[in-house]
Amino acid sequence: MTMADFVAMVGEFPRSNPYADCCPRCREMRFPYSVAINEEELGLKGRYWCSDCKHDWACGYAIDAPLWLP
């Protein structure tokens, strides 16, 4: 991971913190390293990476309250 990737990940953490998910392979709890927010549909898609088994996956969530600043 580059320093720029790390800084971007840290910047996304406050928005993504409530959206932890378990790795589908090893069942370890992980937090998303990036998020994409769709304001029109009030949805969030998180990207996850498990440092234990090296699995990468995505998970989507419906959000009913804004979690970001305009």
Buried (B, 14 or more C-beta within 10 A) or exposed (E): EEEEEEEEBEEBEEBBEEBEBEBEEEEEEBBBBBBEBEEEEEEBBBBBBBEEEEBEBEBEBEBEEEBEEE
